Amino acid sequence: MTSYILLVAAVILLCLSLNKMSNKLGIPMLLAYILLGMMFGTDGILKIPFDNFTIAEQICTVSLIFIMFYGGFGTNWKQAKPVAGKAVLLSTVGVILTAVTTGAFCHFILKMDFWESMLIGSVISSTDAASVFSILRSRRLNLKNNTASMLEVESGSNDPCSYMLTVIILTIMSGELSGSSLVVMIFSQIIFGILVGVVVALAAAFILKKVNFATDGFDTIFVFSMALVSYAGASMINGNGYLAAYIAGIILGNTPLHHKKSLVHFFDGITGLMQMLIFFLLGLLAYPSQLPKILPIALAIAVFLTFVARPVSVFAILMPFRCPVKQQLLVSWAGLRGAASIVFAIMATVSPAYTKNDLFHIVIFIVLFSISIQGTLLGLVAKKLDMIDENGNVMKTFSDYSDEMPVEFVKISIKAGHPWENRKIKDLASLPDLLLVLILRGEERIIPNGNTVVLAGDKIVLSALSPEENLGICLTEIPIEKDSKWIGKPLSRIKLGEEKLVLVLKRNEKVVIPNGNTVIRENDVLVISQL
């Protein structure tokens, strides 16, 4: 057991290292995760024997829940609303067109069985939200014409449609689906999926607003559980669990909640972990030695999907809206395949449906091709098409972006003899770009104006703009032990070194803003800033 825990930790640490390297080299990190899994797998260096597709499917299914939930939760609906109609058409009609077009190519050109062709088309018909989000965020691709929001909504919401198509095709291939049951399945998948997602999200939002959790961080655990509830609740009544998770995510993510940024960042981390898990498992299950056997078919499908099927579906949907051709070309190129296609391929592998071709390794190759070619060149293609908006901010498309002016607050106590005592606010010689926004006078809270007089004993609150950039300041704490040479000395006599400053002094549960005459005592804690 201990060795397995150590192995898991080692894999996560390696993935984190590869993530940093991939950002520097401009290579999509998901590609690195797959290759790492292959190194650990049967054909790799460590030769770990793992071929249990059933367990892998269950793990990947749970992982995809959080990727789907995050796809909705991280979407800023205010930014996405103007292009929501186009994005939804791309994520539904576009997925169907891609699946049918790719399936037709496999059947008529590659001479594959009809339903198997449609299965391949369905499995790879959706784009990968995690890959698109990662590239947009990490490279700060500010795209014109609200293209980033369109891609975000499309890639975040098209997995449920691909999942539904895959389930339908697998059921047909297993001989368990009639015409009437097909209609019922489609109806229940869509309606129950949406219904459960809305109900879970509204219930969760109500609880989060009304209940104060006794322990910090429990609201995050609550939202985490609601993501699972949305999927499980819909699946239990034959609804589309992934659709429910996405709907719940987008409603909760755009509801005013406490600690919104911490929630988004938590799920950002969870999604990253789920990506590591899915892509590492994919590499672990794969046999690189099998790839040359399926190379001709897989390469043909990948090229057709990238340069024909995806552009055809995008142009068919966006042309009636008179979208710029450059935007349509960029959206076509940004159709990366990833986690969902892998999960659906594993699902098809463990299903009773018989497939003549090695569907799993075909999908592996397509995902590798898509991530390595499309993902790596996405920024370059956007630049060549002149789709980079120098004045935009792609972070506005995510719900953790605050479009309010960032403000910091500082509280100051006015003691007897303070220079501001008994003076009107309009007469104060204050620092520039500061505003006195609140006076705390005993139990009274006063919103001041220029004629308000500051009294001894008041606590005043000043506001200032937060820095927009990362200032690169590092904070460290130095506890003063009983044998410290600094005890009894004023700060002015202590040599900290260049570019260091004592910002705060913690003393007996109190926080003191020090000056040069402040004398250091035993058990003080100095908070020092340095560049």
N, C-alpha and C positions, 0 to 999 in steps of 0.2 A: 504493500500500500504506500509506504513512504517513498519508494522509488518512483511510483506513478505520480505522486504529488510533485516530486522534484522534477520529473520530466515535463509535467504541465507548466510548472513555473519557468523552466528553461525555455520552453516553446514560446510562452508569452513574452519573456525578456528578449528572445531573438526576434520576435515579430516587432516589438517596440524599436529595437535597433534597426531593423530593416525599414521600418516606417520612416525613421529619421534619414536614413541613407537614400531612400526613394525620393523624399522631398528635395534633397540636394541634387540628385541626378535627374529629376524630372520624370522618373518612372513610376507608374501607378503602384501603390503599395500592395494592392490585392494580387498583382502578378507575383510579387515577392513571397506572399503567403503561400500561394500555390506551389511555387518552386521549393519552398522550405518543406512543405508537406511531402513532396516527391522525394526530397533528400532523405526524409525519415522513413519513407515507405518501403515496400517489399523490393522494388527495383532500385532503391536509393542506397545511400551509404550506410545508414543504421539498420536497414532491412527489418523494420518493425512489421510483423505480420498482422494486417488488419483488413478484413474484407467483409465485415458484417454491415451490409447495406441497410438492414432493418434498424439497427441501433443508430446508424448514421442518419437515416431519414428522420427518426424521432428527435434527435439532437438538432438537426438542421431546421425542422419544422418549428421548434420552440425558438430557435435563434431568429428565424425569419419573422416571427411575431413582433419582436422588438425592432427589427429593421423597418417593418411596415408601420408600426406605431410611431416610430421616430420620424418616418417620412411625412406623416401628418403633423406631428407635434412640432417639428422644426420649421413648418411652413408658415410664413407671414401672409395671412389671408388678405390683408389690406393691399399688399403689393401684388398678390397673385390674382385678385378678383378681376382686374381688367382682361386677363388672358385665360381665365378659368374655363370659359366655354371651349376655346381652342384646345386647351390642355386636356380637358375631359374627353373631347372627341379623339384626340391622339391616343389617349389611354384606353379607349374602348373600341371605336371603329378602326383606329390605327392598328391596334393589336390584332384585331380580326383580319384586316387586310394583310398585315405582315405574315400572319400564320397561314392564311390561305395561299398567298403568293409564294411563300417559301415551300409550302406543302406541294403546290402544283409543280414547282421546279423539281423537287425531289422525285415526284411521281412520273412526270412526263419526260424529263431530261435525264435524271439519274436512274429511272426505271425501278424505283422502289415501290413496295406495296402501298396502296392508296392511303389506308388508315395509318400506317406507320409513317408515311410522309406527312400526313396532317398532324400526327403526334409530335414529330420533330419540329414542325412549324409552330405548334402551340407552345412547346417547352421553351423555345428561344424567342418567342414573340414579344416579351416585355423587356423594357430597358431597366438598368440597375440603378436604383435610387442612391444607394450608398456610394457607388463609384462616382456618379454625377455630382452629388453633394460634396464629396471629398475633393474633387478636382476644382469645383467652383470656389470652395472655401480656401483651400491651401494655396491656390494660384491667384486668388482674388480676381477672378475673371468677371469684370464688370461689362455685361453685354448690353448692346443697344436693343431698343424696341421691347423691353421687358422680357427678353428671351430667357434670362436666368430663371425667372419665376415660372415661365411656361415649361421649361425643362424640369424644374423641380416638381411641379404639380403632376406633370405627365409621368415622370419616372417614379414618383412616389405612389401613384394611384393605378398604374397599369398592371401590377403584379396580380391583383385579384382577378382581372379578366383573363390573363394568361393561365392562372390556376384553374379557373372555371372551364376554359377550353380543354386543358389537359385532363381534368377529371372526366369531362364528357367523352373525350376521345378514348380514354382508358376504359370507361364503362362500356362504350360501344364495342371496343375490341374484345372485351371479356364476355360479350353477348348478353349483358344484363340490362340493356336499355331499349325501351320501346318508344314510339313516337309521343305518346301521352306522358310517359314518365320524363321524357326529355324536356317538355314544356314545364312540368312541375319542378324539375331540378333547376332550370334556369330561373324560374320565378322565385323559388325559395332561396337560391343562392344570393340573388340580388336584393330582394325585399327584406328578407330576414337579416341579411348582413348589414344593410343600412339601418334597419330598425334597432337592432341590438347595439350597434355602434353609437347611435344617437342617444339611446336610453342610458347606456353605461356612462357616456361622457357627461350628460346632464346631471345624472345622479352623483358622479364623482365631483363635478364642479360645485354642486350644492353642498356636499359634505366638506369639501376643502374650504369653502367660504364660511361655513357655520361652525366647524369644529376646529378648536385649537389643540393640536397634538401636544402631549405633555413633554415629549422629547424631540429635540431638533433632529431633522432628517427623516422623521416618521412620515411626513407628507410625501417625501420621495418614495418611500417604501409603499405607501398607499397607491400612488399613481402607477408604480411598477406592477402592483397586483391587479389594478384595473385594466392594464394592457392585456394581462393573461385572461381576465374575466371576459373581456370583449371578444377575444378569439374563441374561448371555450363555450361561452354562452351562445354564440352564433352557430358554432359547429354542432352543438347538441340538438339544435332544431333544424339541421340541414341547411343552415345559412353559410355564407362565405365568411369564414373566420378572419381571413386576411383583410377583406373589405371592412369588416367591423372594426378591426384594430386600427386601420387607417382612418376611418371616419371618427372613431373615438379620439385618436391622436390629434386630428386637425381641429376638432371642436375644443378639446382641452388646451391645446397649444395656443389657441387664439382667444381664450377666456382670461380675463384679468385675474391672476392668481398671485399669492405671496410666493416669493422665492422662485419666480419664473426662470430667471437665468440659471439658477443652480439646478433646476429640474432639467432644462435643456442640456446643460453641460453634463449632467449625470447620464442622460440617455445618449448623449454623444459618445461618452465613454463606453456605455453598455453596447451601443451599436458597433463601435470599434472592436470590442471583444467578440461580439457575435460574428463579425466579418472574419476576424482571425480564425475563429472556430470553424466556420463553414469552409473557407478557402483552404485552411490547413487540412481539414478532413477530406476535402476534394483531392488534394495532392496525395494524401495518405492512401486513399482508396485507389488512386490511379496507378496504372502500370505504364510508365513511359515507353516501355518496349512494345506496347500495343499501338502506340500512336502512328508509327509508319504504316501499319496495315490499313488504318482508316483515313490516312492523310489525303488521298485523292478526293474521296467523297466529302470529308469534313472541310477541306480547303475550298472546294467548289461551293458548298453551302455557305461558308463564311463570307466568301467574296460576293456571292449573289445577295445574301442578306444585307451586307454593308453597302453595296453599290447599286442594287436594284430594288429589292423588297422594301427596305426602310425608306429610301427616297420616294418611291412610288406612293407609299402610304402617307408620307408627310406632305408631298405636293398635292395629292388628291384631297387632303383635308384643309390645308392652309391656303391653297390658291383661291378658293371662293371668298376668302376673307381679304384678298388682295395684299397678303403679307409680302414684304420684299423678298426677292429671289435669294438674296444673300442670307437672309434669316432662315429661309427654308433649307438652304444648303447646310447651314450650321446645325440646325435642329436634326437634319438627316444624319450628319456626322456624329452627333452627340448621342446616338442610340447605343450606348454601351451595354453589353450583356454581362451578367454577373451572378450574384448570390441566388436570386430567384430561379434562374435557369438551372443552376446546379441542383437546388432542392427539388425542383420538378423532375429533373432527369433521374435523380435517386429514387423519387417516388415512382416513376415509370419503371425503373429497374426492378423494384420489389413487388410491383403489381402482378396479378395473374396474366396480364396481357402479354402475348408472345410477340417479340420483335426479332426480325431476322438479322438486323444490323446491330452493331455495338453502340447503342444510343448514348450510353454514358460517356464513352471516350470521344464520340463525335462532339458532344456538348462541351467536354473539357477543351477540345481543340478550338471550338468556336469562341468560348469564353477567353481563352488565352490570346487568340487572334484579336478579339475585340478590345480587350484591356490593353494589350501591348501596342497595337497600332492606333486605334481610335483614341484611347486614353492618353497616350503619350503625345499625340499630335493635336489634341483638341485646342490647346492654347495657340499653337502655330496656325491652325486652320482659322480660328477666330480672328487672328491678326491679319492673315492674308485676305480674308473676306471683309476686312475693315468693320468688324462687328464689336470691337472693343470700345466701350464708352469711358473715356478718361475722366468724366465728371460724375460717373455713377458710383454706387457702392453696392456690390453684390451681397454684402452682409445684411442689407435691408430685406432681402428675400427670406431671411430666416427669422423665426419668432423670438429669438433671444436678442435681436437687435433692438435697441431703444431709439425711437425717432424723437424722443424728447431731449432737450438740451441737457447734457450731463452736468450735474451740480453736486458740489461737496458742501457740507455744513460743518462749521466750527463753533464750539460753545466757549464763551469767555466769562469769567466771574469778575464783577466790578466790586472791588474792595474799597473801603474808606480811603480817601486820598488818591484814588485813581484819577488820571488826567481827564477822563471822560465823565467823572461824577458831577451831577447837577448841571449837565450841559445838554442843549437840544441836539437832536441827531443831525440837523442841517448844519450845525456849527462844528461838528467833529472833523478833525483832520485825520481821516482814515486812509488806509492803503488803497491804491487804485484797484478797480474791478472787484470790489467787495460791496456787499449789500447787507445791511442789518435787517433781518427778516422777522425776528421774533424776540420778545423780551419776556423772560420768566421772572415774575415778581411774587415771591411766596407761592400761593396756590393760583395766582392769576396769570393768564397767558395773554400778552398784548401784541397785536399786530401794529407796529409803529408807523408813524409818519414823520415828516421833517420837524414838527413841533413837539414831538414826544421827548420828555426829559429823562435822561438816564440817571438812576439813583444808586447809591451804595447798597450792596446786597443783591442787585439785579444780576441775572445771568442772561447774557445776550447771545443770540445765534446769528452768525455771519454766514453768507453764502458766497461761493466762488465757483468758476467753471472748473470742471475736471480736466486734466490734461488729456488730449486726444491721442497722443502717441505713448508708446511704452518708454518711460523715462530711464529705464535701465538701473533704477535704484534698488539696492539690495539691503534688506533690514536684518540685523542680527541682534541677539540678546546676550548681554554679559552679566551674569549674576555676581554680586559682590560677596565673596566669602569672608569669613572672619580673619583670615590671614592676608587679605588683599592690601597692597601698598597704597591703594587709593582712598581707603577709609580716612575720613577727617579732612580730606583735601577738597578745595573748591574745583569745579570743572575747569576753570581757567588755568589751573596749574597741572592739568593732566594732558599728556601728549598721546593722542590717539593715532596719529599718522595723518598723512595728507588725504584730502577728500573724504574725511570722516567727520560726522557730526552726531552729537547725542540729541536725538529728537524728543525722547520721552524717558522719564524716570518713574519706575513703578516702586511704590513704597507703602507697605502695610495696606494692601488692597486699594490704594489710591494711585491715580495717575497724575504726575506732576510735569508741567512744561518747564524745563530748567533754564537757567541762564548761567553766566560765568561765575556767579557768586554762590550757586547752589552747592552745598557741601554733601559729599557722598557718605552714606552710612552703611553699616553692615546689613546684609540681606536686601539692599536695593538691587533693582534690575535695570540696567541701562539698555535702552533700545537705540542702536547706532545705525545710521544710514551711511552707505558708501556706494560709489559708482562701480 
